[in-house]
Amino acid sequence: MPVRTPATAAPARAIRQVHAVAATLLVLGALAAVAVTPAAANAVDVGDDRSASSVPALRVVSAPAPAPQWSWPVPPPIVVVAPFRAPPTPYAAGHRGIDLAVDPGAAIRAAAPGTVSFAGPVAGRGVVAIDHGGGVVSAIEPVAATVAEGAAVSAGDVIGTVSSGGHCTAGCVHFGVRIDGEYVSPFLFLGGLPRAVLLPTG
């Protein structure tokens, strides 16, 4: 009976190893072909040797830059006497702004740059409104205006002094903001409340 010697077994082992390596390479090649589809190449920015017209172009979408934070229209310390309360409907009751404590005669400043769109009395109280562009308008009352309609103002410019009238008569001013005519919370632009003191109402 013939006996297999190591010399005859070695070629058989070598052939099996070659077959195993070849099979592995085929599997890896198939996986690579599946993994690098046009969609995958777009998602991970993998190079593709096909023409540019056959591969959808990558689109980079940037997040919009946040709007600069407004400054407070009254001097510190900032005390919110009454917060914003959105009305359920345009004509329903609510509080379309915030009431800020301030000493009578104190200077009132523009919260952000813009153009004075109104400065004068409304129903017995002085009002100053500023158009900040993009449909955003702020208004503060009661204020004796020191600016005129059409004047350009920068953030921090004095626009008037605290006067009297309206619902905010006990040492406070009412500050409101509209976007395209809709009242929104001024805190969307003012950010956090520094050294805040929220007083109970009523």
RAKA-V6577 format. One record per residue. N is the residue number from 0. RES is the residue in three letters. PHI is phi in whole degrees, 0 to 359 (999 if undefined). Layout:
BEGIN
N;RES;PHI + N;RES;PHI
END
This chain:
BEGIN
0;MET;999 + 1;PRO;291 + 2;VAL;248 + 3;ARG;289 + 4;THR;263 + 5;PRO;305 + 6;ALA;295 + 7;THR;275 + 8;ALA;283 + 9;ALA;299 + 10;PRO;299 + 11;ALA;296 + 12;ARG;297 + 13;ALA;297 + 14;ILE;296 + 15;ARG;298 + 16;GLN;295 + 17;VAL;298 + 18;HIS;298 + 19;ALA;296 + 20;VAL;296 + 21;ALA;297 + 22;ALA;296 + 23;THR;298 + 24;LEU;297 + 25;LEU;296 + 26;VAL;296 + 27;LEU;298 + 28;GLY;296 + 29;ALA;294 + 30;LEU;298 + 31;ALA;296 + 32;ALA;295 + 33;VAL;286 + 34;ALA;293 + 35;VAL;263 + 36;THR;277 + 37;PRO;306 + 38;ALA;295 + 39;ALA;293 + 40;ALA;298 + 41;ASN;295 + 42;ALA;293 + 43;VAL;250 + 44;ASP;60 + 45;VAL;276 + 46;GLY;296 + 47;ASP;224 + 48;ASP;273 + 49;ARG;280 + 50;SER;292 + 51;ALA;299 + 52;SER;290 + 53;SER;268 + 54;VAL;242 + 55;PRO;303 + 56;ALA;288 + 57;LEU;287 + 58;ARG;240 + 59;VAL;260 + 60;VAL;251 + 61;SER;267 + 62;ALA;288 + 63;PRO;295 + 64;ALA;290 + 65;PRO;295 + 66;ALA;293 + 67;PRO;301 + 68;GLN;289 + 69;TRP;285 + 70;SER;264 + 71;TRP;285 + 72;PRO;281 + 73;VAL;241 + 74;PRO;287 + 75;PRO;288 + 76;PRO;286 + 77;ILE;277 + 78;VAL;235 + 79;VAL;270 + 80;VAL;279 + 81;ALA;216 + 82;PRO;277 + 83;PHE;288 + 84;ARG;228 + 85;ALA;293 + 86;PRO;288 + 87;PRO;294 + 88;THR;223 + 89;PRO;304 + 90;TYR;251 + 91;ALA;277 + 92;ALA;291 + 93;GLY;177 + 94;HIS;234 + 95;ARG;272 + 96;GLY;163 + 97;ILE;234 + 98;ASP;259 + 99;LEU;244 + 100;ALA;292 + 101;VAL;198 + 102;ASP;287 + 103;PRO;303 + 104;GLY;83 + 105;ALA;291 + 106;ALA;287 + 107;ILE;250 + 108;ARG;241 + 109;ALA;293 + 110;ALA;283 + 111;ALA;202 + 112;PRO;294 + 113;GLY;170 + 114;THR;237 + 115;VAL;295 + 116;SER;263 + 117;PHE;200 + 118;ALA;208 + 119;GLY;166 + 120;PRO;280 + 121;VAL;223 + 122;ALA;51 + 123;GLY;84 + 124;ARG;223 + 125;GLY;279 + 126;VAL;230 + 127;VAL;237 + 128;ALA;243 + 129;ILE;234 + 130;ASP;270 + 131;HIS;265 + 132;GLY;87 + 133;GLY;67 + 134;GLY;84 + 135;VAL;262 + 136;VAL;228 + 137;SER;249 + 138;ALA;214 + 139;ILE;223 + 140;GLU;204 + 141;PRO;279 + 142;VAL;223 + 143;ALA;273 + 144;ALA;293 + 145;THR;245 + 146;VAL;235 + 147;ALA;246 + 148;GLU;304 + 149;GLY;96 + 150;ALA;287 + 151;ALA;274 + 152;VAL;232 + 153;SER;252 + 154;ALA;301 + 155;GLY;96 + 156;ASP;293 + 157;VAL;289 + 158;ILE;244 + 159;GLY;169 + 160;THR;231 + 161;VAL;296 + 162;SER;240 + 163;SER;222 + 164;GLY;123 + 165;GLY;74 + 166;HIS;280 + 167;CYS;255 + 168;THR;250 + 169;ALA;261 + 170;GLY;67 + 171;CYS;209 + 172;VAL;233 + 173;HIS;257 + 174;PHE;240 + 175;GLY;234 + 176;VAL;225 + 177;ARG;239 + 178;ILE;240 + 179;ASP;51 + 180;GLY;87 + 181;GLU;264 + 182;TYR;287 + 183;VAL;229 + 184;SER;291 + 185;PRO;301 + 186;PHE;294 + 187;LEU;299 + 188;PHE;251 + 189;LEU;275 + 190;GLY;75 + 191;GLY;291 + 192;LEU;263 + 193;PRO;288 + 194;ARG;48 + 195;ALA;287 + 196;VAL;227 + 197;LEU;262 + 198;LEU;272 + 199;PRO;293 + 200;THR;261 + 201;GLY;74
END
